[in-house]
Amino acid sequence: MTNGIPLQKSEEFFHRAEKVIPGGVNSPVRAFGAVGGTPPFISSAKGSKIYDVDGNEYIDYVCSWGPLILGHAHPAVVEAIKDAAEKGSSFGAPTENEILLAEKIVEAVPSIEKVRLVSSGTEATMSAVRLARAATGRDKTVKFTGCYHGHADSFLVQAGSGALTFGEPSSPGVPSSVTNDTLVSPYNDLDSLDKLLSENKGEVAAIIVEPIAANMGCVPPKEGFLAGLRERCDADAMILIFDEVITGFRVAFGGAQELYGVMPDITTLGKIIGGGLPVGAYGGKADLMDMIAPAGPVYQAGTLSGNPLATSAGLAVLDELSKPGTYEKLEKRSSDLETGLKDAIETLKVSAVVQRVGSLLCIYFSDEPIEKLEDIPDNVAERYKRYFHSMLESGIYLAPSAYEAMFISLAHSSEDIESTIKKSIHALEKSR
């Protein structure tokens, strides 16, 4: 029993895992380190629900950290994977489905003329930055606090004292020589960015940004912020990279760039284009992408890039998402959840705000809206911990971190939403 939930088998599994896997998990956030307790070990999932090895059922708002926009085990995706697996799981050679998926991405994402498939979001962003450096002949890049772009060395930096700084490693094993060329600025703050750029004029290869910051919850761009990034990149011949690993095909069929009408030079995409299987992509204008080997000198390779299982699943997902009314349905479910949570917060007079863009949503235990990482109060983690465990005990599975978004899928029913709102009332009271 953990926090009121029967998790005997999960606890046994976790103790076993700790003996052979660092920290008992294969990705740090799964360990519940930020919220405490034992993570449920999941045995199966279907639609909006996941089931743990102890037989507990949860309405899932993690959705494999975003890519399962159709929900778990969608019949079309399952069938596509089965058909592909029967023909072979990997060839290390070209397949037609790679072309078909690339064509669909190019058709959907406004700024992409050519695209390279890879195996993860980290690989996509790492490769995008390499391409930008090659195209500009410069070494420095700008990222924003609170935006996560994977675990490549150059991205594992944090802001030092003050808003403007050279990046310093935030993980042992990352040499300062790698992060010295990574500059950090607050998200949604063009004035701070201007100062940083003026101090490094003519030296910055690229600005990389989550167009909607979804790794510190859900922080939408202020009006003019993305357009301002575009203007500054044009003025100093810098490459603008939109990291749409989370937002691509989620907030709109064409991603955040379609939603806000600002076009980057390079876009990165994640596992949503593979139905949740390991896949990623980066793409942009044809002349820029033609710098990549074997068409050009910028080397990037991967044995499993565009593997048959992921491309088959991705084609099934994009076919479903392209059907009329899909995003309207997703918006309705997401809007209903936002409205219900806001009403509960107002009725209970709890210090909290709800922020949402499309099917991304986050509750911040704050008096004021969040526009950048520095706005998040110091005590949110403790309050979220209480909220999280109350929801988990009620059968609602949220991300075990106060700095992650909730993901609504097409599988979430109106009943799921109503149940989530109802159970949130009790959890919000406990979060005070």
N, C-alpha and C positions, 0 to 999 in steps of 0.2 A: 504494500500500500504506500503510495507516494502522493502527498497533497490530496488525499481523499480519493485517489483513483487506484483501482487494483492493477498493479504493474509487476506482479511477481516474476513472470517470465521475462519481461523487459529488464528488470533489475539483474536477473541471472545472466541474460545475454550481455548486458553492459559490463558486468564484472568479467565475463569471458573475453569480451572484446578488448578490455583494458590490458589484458595480458599479451595480446598479439598485435594490437593497433594503437598507435600513439593517441593517448587520451580517450581511447575506446571508440573513436569516430574517424571517418575519412574526410571530414570537413569540419572545421572548428565550431561553427555555430550550432551544429547538431548536438553538441555535448550539453546544451542547456547551461553553459557556464555563466551566461548573463542573467538567467532567471532562477537558477538553482533547480535541483531535483534530477530525476532520472528521465532521459528521453524515452518515449514510447518507441518500441521497435515495430515497424510497420510490416504487416504480412500481406496485405492486399488493398486494392482501391478500386472504386467504380464510380463514375460520375463525379459528384461533389463530395463523396465520402471516402475516408480512409479507415482502415481497420488494423488494430495492433495485435500483437501475438497473444495478448491477454483477453482478446475478444471485445475490446472497447471500440465504439464507433465514434467518429468525429466528422463534423462538417469542416472541410479543408479549405483554408484561405492562404496556404503556402503554395499549393499547386506546383510543387517541385521548383520553388523560387521563381515562378512566373510563366514558364513556357507552356503549361497545360491549359491553354485558353479554352479548349473544348472540354476540359474535365479529364478525369482518369479513364483509361481504357476505352476511349471512344471507338465504337465498332469499325468505322472507316479506317482509323489509324491501326487498330489491331489487325485488321484484314490485310492492309498494305504491308505491314511488317511480316506477317506470316507468309504472304506471297513472295516477298523479297528473300526471306530466310531460306525458303525451299529452293531458291535458285543459287544461293551462295551468299555468305555474309560479308565477304571482302575479296576484292580481286587485285587491288593495287594497279588497276588499269581503268581507262575511261569507260563510262556507261552512259546510255541515253538519258537516264533519269537525272544525271548531273546537269545536262543541258536543259532539260525540262524545268528543273527547279531554278536554275539560273535565269531562264527566260521569264519565269513567273516573278522572280524578285526584281528583275530589271523593269518589267511591266508595272509593278506595284509601287516601287520606291522612286520618288520623283528624281532624285539626284544621281541614281545609279545607271550607268550605261554598260559597264562590265563589272563582274563580280567574281571573286575567288572564294571557294568554299574551303573551310578549315575545320578543325575538330572541337574548338571551344571559343568562348568569348574572349578569354585571356589571349589566346593565339591570334584572334582577329585584331584586337586593339594593339597588341605588340607589333604585329605586321603592318598595321596602318601607320603607326608612328615611324617605323623604319622607312616606309615608302615616302612619308612626308619629309623626312630628313634627306633622303636621296633626291627628291624632287626640288628641294630648296637649297641644298648644299649647306644647311645649317644644322646645329646639334640640339639647341634648347627647345623644350616644349613647356607649355603652360597647362596645368590642370587646376581644378577647383576643390577646395576643402569640402569633404562630404560626398564627393563623387568618386565612385569606385570603378576601376577599369581593369580588374583582374589582378593577379598576383605576380606579374612580371616585375623584375627588380626596379625598373624606372618608375613604376606606379606606386611602389610602397614607400610613400613619403608622407610627411605631415607638416603642417605649417609651424614655424617656430614662433618666437615672441613677435607679436605684431602680425599684421595681415600679409605683409609682403616679405617673402623670404626665399632663399634657395632651399630646395627640398633637403631634408635630412632623413636618413633611413629610419623607418619605423619598425623594422624587423631585423634582428641579428642575421648576419649572412648576406646582407645587402651592402655592397661597398659604397662609400660616399662618392667615389669616383664616378659611379653610375648615376647617382641621384643629383650630383652637382648641376646637371643640365636640366633638371626638372624644377620649374618655378611654380609656386603655389599662390593662389589668390582666392578670396572668398567668392562663393557662388552668388550670383545676382548683384554683384557690385562692380559696375563698370568703372567707377572712379578709382578704386584700388587697382583694377586691371590696367588702367591707363598709366598709372604711376609705374607699375611693374614693367610694362612694355616700353615706356620712355627710357627706363634704366637699361633696357636690353634691346634697343632699336637695331633692327637689321640682323639680329642674332637668333630670333625665335623661328623655328621651323613650323610649329603647329600649335594650335589651341585645341585641346580635346575636352569635351564636355558631355555629360548626360543632359540632353535637352530638357528633360524633366528629371530632377535629381531623385532617384528612386532607391538609393542606397543609404539615405539618411531619413528614410520614411517616404514621404511624397511631397516634394517641394517643386511647385510649378515655376517656370521662369517668369520674372517680372516683365511687364509690357516693355518691349524694346530691348530686353537683354540679349536674346538670340540674334536679333537684327543688328545689334551693336557689335556682337562678336563677328558677324559677317562683314560689317563695314571695316572693322579694325584689321581683319585678315586681308581684305582687299587692299587696304591702304599700305600695308607693309609686306605684301607678297607672302603671307603666311597661309598655311593649309588649315582649314577648319574641319575638324573631325567630330561628328556626332556619334557618340556611343549609344546606339539604340538596341543594345543587347536586351534590355528590358522593354523599352517602349516600342520597338519595331513590331509591327503587326498587332500590337496590343491596344494602343490608344487610338489607332486608326489603321486602315489597311496599308497606307503608305507611311505609317509611323508618325513620330512627333513632327517631322519636317513637313508632312502633309497638313497636320493639325495647325501648325503655326506659320506655315508658308515661308520658311527660311531654309535655304538649300546649303548643305555642307559640301565640301569637296570630297570627303570620304565618309562613308557610313559603315559602322560595324553592327552586326546582327548576331543573335544568339540562338538558343536551343528551341525557340518557338518555331523556327523554320525546319526543325527536325522532329517535331512532335514530342519534344522532351528528350530525345536521344542526343548523344554527344555530337554537336555540330556547331559551327559558327560561320561567319562570312564577313568579308569586307569588300566594299565596292565604291566606285566613283566614276568620274568621266573617263572615257575610253583612252585618251592620250596619257592620263595619269596611270591607269591600271596597266597599260601596255609597257610600263617600266618594270613590271614584275617578270621574273624568269618563268618560262623560257623566252618570252617575247622581249624582255629587257634584262638589265643587269642586276636588279634587286632580287636577291635570293630569298625564297620562302618555299618550303616543301612540307609534305605530310603524307605518310603512307595511307592513313585512314581518311584523308580529306575527301568529302563527297561520297562516303561509303554507302553501299546500296540500301542498308536498313534505314539510315537517317534520311536519305533523299526520298525514299518511298514514303516514309511517314510524313515528311515535310510536304510533299505534294498533296497528300490526303488532307492535311491541316489547311493548307492554303486554298484548296478547292472548297472546303467547308466555309472558310472565312469569306470567300468571295461571293457567297450566296446572298441575294437581296435580303435586307432586314437584319443581317447578323449583328452589325455593330449597334443598330438601334435597340435590339434586344439586350445586348450587353450593357448599353448605357442605361436602360431602364432599370435593370437589376442593381447596377452600381449606384444610380441616383437614389433608388429606394433605400438602400443600405445607408448611404450618406445622410439622407433626410431623417431616417429613424434614429441614427446615432446622435445627430445634432439635437433632435427633439428630446432625447433622453438626457443629454448633457444639460440642456437648458432647464428641463423640469427638475433635475436633481441639483442644479446649480453647482456642478462639478467644474473645477478648473481644468478645462480640456478644450481642444479644438480639433475639428476634423478637416483634413485636406484631401482633395480628390482630383484626379485628372483621368477621365475615362474609367477603366476598370482597375486603376491603381488608387489605393486609399490608405490613409494612415490617421490614427488618433495620437495626438501629442498632448501630454499632460502639461499644458502651458496656458498662461493667461492670454497670450498674444499669438497670432499666426507666425509660422516659421518661414523665413525667407532665405536663410542660410544656416550652416551648421552652428555658427556662433550664437544663434538665437535660441538654441535648444537649452532649456534650464538644466541645471546640474542634477536635480532630483528626479528627472523623468524615469531613469532606469528602475529605481526602487518602486515608484508608483506603477510603472508598467508591469513589473514583476508580480505585484498583487493582482492586477487586472488579468494578466496572462494566465495565472494559475486558476483563477476563478472561472475563466472561460474554458480552460482545458478540462476542469472538473465537470463543466456543464456540457462537454462534448463539442467544443469549438476549438479547432486547431489553428493557432496563429503562429507567426514566426517567433522564435524564442529570443527576440531582441527588440528593444524599443526603437531601433533605427532601421527597421525594415517595413516595407509596405504590405498591405493585404492585397491579394490578387483575387478578383472575382472572375469566374469562368462562365461559359455558356451553359454549363451543367448545373450551376446554382439555380435552384427553383425559387419561386416567390415564397414558398414555405420555409426554405432554408434561410432566406433573408429575414423573414418574420421571426423565426426562432432565434437567429443571431441577435437581432435587436432586443428581443425579450430577455435573453440571457445576459446581454450587455448591461442592462439596468442594474442587476445585482452586482455584476463585476465592477461597474463604475463606482458604485457605492463603496465597495471594498478598496478601491484605489485611492480614496481620499487621503 
